[in-house]
Amino acid sequence: MSKNIFITATGTDVGKTYVSALIVKEMRNAGYNCGYFKPVLSGVEESGGKLTSSDCNYVVDTAKIPCTADDCVTYRWKEAVSPHLAAQRAGMKIDISKIKQKFEKLTKDYDYLLIEGAGGITCPLRLENGEKYLLKDLIKELDTSIIIVADGGLGTINSTLLTVEYARANNIPIAGIILNNFNPVNFMHQDNLKQVEYLTGVKVVATVEKGQKDITFPAELFGRGR
């Protein structure tokens, strides 16, 4: 069985896919058999039933994973909206068992598996007939620890602290925080890093500057935080 890590974020468009691609690239360049899984994916472009432009395409191409983008996803939609709404508008219902089956297959194919969520940790997957199935419920079912991607700039202390506290309230282990769009010479970004660690007690395991092409990410973080 593989060692796994789930990449979530403090919100949408914080940079989960960019950071995920850097991590998988780093792992594979270091000689680790690392794969990528995106359970639900919206805002895609397709041709002939194959993904041509999506988060999956970006990660597979950047990290040079020997597979197709289609191999890395369970559900995908063209509309760039929340998974629950995309599925509803497509006349579908997200079957969590299918996501788990795909996950189990990939954990057999790879020694390490990075799973990337959609939006933030509370992103809804199923909201109908009284059901409230959020991304945090999937994380718990897959039994993985998480890395929280947050922006390095203004407002990140509040959003990161809220995300950490929500994860803890739901007994989700946290392996670390990554600050994206980080400017190491900006005094506010420096203080954000310091205060995020101080207030949460969670280590910032990496920072990523705009346009950065590589990341230092120890393989030991996969599966850590339990």
PyMOL commands that set and color helices and strands:
alter all, ss='L'
color gray80, all
select helices_A, chain A and resi 16-29+55-63+69-72+83-89+96-109+135-142+156-169+187-200+219-221
alter helices_A, ss='H'
color red, helices_A
select strands_A, chain A and resi 3-9+34-42+45-47+50-53+73-77+112-116+124-126+133-134+146-151+174-180+204-207
alter strands_A, ss='S'
color yellow, strands_A
deselect
rebuild
show_as cartoon
